[in-house]
Amino acid sequence: MTDSTTTAEVIHDLDVNRIRRNPRIDPRKSRNKESYTAFVESVRDRGVQQPITVRPVEGDPYHDYEVVAGNTRWNGTIDAGRATVPSIIRIMTDEEAIQFAIIENVQRRDLTPIEEARAAKDLLAQTGNDQVEVMRILGWSQTKLNSRVLLTHACSEVEDALLQGQIKIGHAELLCPLEPAAQAVILGKIIAAGMSVIDAKNRLMALTRSIEKATFDTTGCVGCAHNSSTFADMFDDSVGKGQCQNLTCWTEKVSSHMEASITAAKEDYALVYRSDQLPAGGYTVIATDGNQGIGTEQVGACRSCESYGAVVNAQNGKEGITTGRHCFNLECHKGKVEEYQNLVILATQGNVQPAESAAKTDGDSAAGSDKQAKVGKNAKAKSAAPRELRKALKRIRHETNVKLAQREVRQNKNYAYAQAIFTLMKHLVGGVGTEKIKEITSGFGIADRPYSEHEAAVWTAKLAKQPTELLTDLIVRLGVLNLERSVTNDAYDTSEGAALSRSVVEQEGLAYEDAFLVDQAYLDALTKEELLDDCKFSGFAIAYDEKHGEGSFKKLANGKVKDLGKAMLALEGFDWKGYLPPLFGNKATKGTDTALAA
């Protein structure tokens, strides 16, 4: 039942039992227990004040709608014992619903850092790990995004401790680079000792600077005064087993090692990430076969994709370890897996084998290989292709296309004419409007120029197949039309169209007398004094007196402007042709001083 309306949308009271929860599109999965209890009591007393957003669902006999944004409000309504919840109904795709839920909740400004981390993770997955786009959508800085991405690596104990206020976000950021098991153990000690973020950082760095486990070259650490093992005989086991006690030196060595590892990885992969730049579960290994296999041909195609690359581990004790053959667009990878697995199933049923599944690549999962081995030889996969070529490969392909196209244009001038026509038409749209352009092109039997870049390119190429005579004639017609470009802001001396027309006249020495005509439009633009000057310089005043008697023009001049203008065009036997007023930059002239023809 409709309750009320806003200026934009209708708010409905919907039965909470006919609405289903959808955790996949709602980042608000964790909540502070005390805050939620207070919220439920508020809903019990006053109801939900802000409507939730839902979308219709089909094929579910128990539910009519699914929550897009407002799971907490919906759930609080149920826990408060209320039967209905105010709702706004929208038609949305899965992707639209995910993004709407994230943005709506982030804008509410009451998300916990963990919830923000999950929001960032969902958006990164949806955008193929496009961090610039995610920052734009969420209005975040790079620093905040990096922080929330790091939080996606928190174990469940750290997440809960942060949510319940037992630790600060600084504590969580210190723990996230560690293995999940180590996170939980150290978390307990931080809470028990009530350590500040600074104290926890100092203690943690002391514990994690194990020279034995360092991934960089530790030759220089042997015998170093800051190597605790150098003085192990003095302190026995109390100082640990070969710990570095110089934080600055340790940090510099780790940083240099990471930079060197990233540089080395970039020699083999076009796209390289640090592991702490990616959300937990934000990438996957590309396998040829097995349950997550995509086939040999598609694996080869993926290597040229802009989402294919390597990850350099930034986790403590694993810094610089590089693993490759990763896909950073999980949605695309999921589609490729489903496509290939469906092919395997179909081929298995027909006792045929996909040609590409026979070969195995080192490092691929062997799971599912028995199933694929039974498949016969006649099944064929779809043409393999990367989701999106890397920019470097796009550039090479583009440069090759340019070379071939340039060669063709030199040999077939119609392509040059077609490009000139396209450019002219594009240029003319803002100056003369589309209707005048259509009047010309329709006369040549040419379809309207499309506005999308790709369609326009195809249109131009097809236009080149027209006869040369037609193309050159069309260029001339459009060139003529180009001189009619409208002048904005009265820029008659500086606008492009005006300047071009004037340049043509001056360069060719064209005579204004051949085009200028004294007509009503011209007379309407003049003041009375200018009209009288034209009458004097053109000989009209003398001709008028000769026709109507001496002193007649003086009487006309003393009358109304409207009558003067009308008389200037109505004097029988007087011809204004050849008269040039001062506006053309010269002294007003007329071919003859005689005003009346015989």
Number of C-alpha atoms within 10 A of each C-alpha: 8 11 10 11 11 7 5 6 11 14 21 19 16 20 17 20 15 14 21 20 19 12 12 13 23 26 25 23 12 15 16 13 11 9 10 14 13 12 19 22 15 16 19 17 11 9 19 21 11 13 18 21 23 25 20 14 14 9 7 10 8 10 17 18 23 20 24 30 29 21 24 20 22 26 15 24 24 18 14 18 12 17 12 19 26 24 26 20 20 14 10 14 9 12 11 12 21 21 18 18 23 25 17 16 19 20 12 8 9 11 17 16 17 26 25 26 24 23 29 26 24 22 23 24 21 18 16 19 23 15 18 14 14 23 17 10 13 18 14 13 13 13 9 14 22 18 20 24 27 23 29 26 24 26 19 12 16 27 21 17 18 21 20 16 10 14 21 14 20 15 23 24 21 19 25 23 21 21 15 16 10 13 20 17 11 16 20 14 12 19 14 9 10 13 15 14 18 12 13 21 17 11 13 15 19 17 14 15 21 21 21 12 14 17 18 18 11 12 8 7 16 13 12 14 13 17 21 23 22 15 14 15 9 11 11 11 12 9 17 15 15 21 22 24 19 14 14 8 12 18 13 11 17 20 16 14 18 22 15 13 19 22 13 14 23 15 10 12 18 18 19 23 18 19 21 21 20 21 23 16 12 20 23 17 20 25 24 28 28 20 17 22 27 29 29 21 18 23 22 14 17 25 21 22 20 22 27 28 25 26 25 23 22 21 16 19 21 15 20 27 17 20 14 18 18 20 23 29 22 20 13 16 22 13 12 20 22 15 16 23 21 13 20 29 16 16 22 19 12 14 17 20 24 23 17 19 23 16 11 16 12 7 11 15 18 15 13 15 16 10 14 22 15 15 23 17 16 12 18 14 19 10 8 16 16 18 17 14 19 17 13 12 13 14 12 11 12 11 12 12 12 12 10 10 13 14 11 14 14 11 10 14 13 22 24 18 20 24 17 17 22 19 12 16 24 16 13 22 15 11 19 18 13 15 10 13 20 16 10 15 18 11 9 13 8 13 11 13 18 14 10 8 9 9 11 15 16 11 18 21 15 12 20 20 13 14 10 16 10 10 22 16 12 19 19 12 14 21 15 12 19 22 18 15 19 19 16 9 7 9 12 13 11 11 15 16 19 17 14 14 14 13 12 11 12 11 8 8 9 12 10 13 14 9 9 16 15 17 12 12 9 11 19 13 10 14 11 17 11 14 19 19 17 23 19 14 18 26 21 25 23 20 23 24 14 15 16 11 11 12 13 15 23 12 9 16 17 9 11 10 18 11 11 20 19 12 15 22 15 10 15 13 12 18 16 19 15 18 21 23 19 14 8 10 8 9 11 16 17 18 12 11 13 14 19 18 9 5
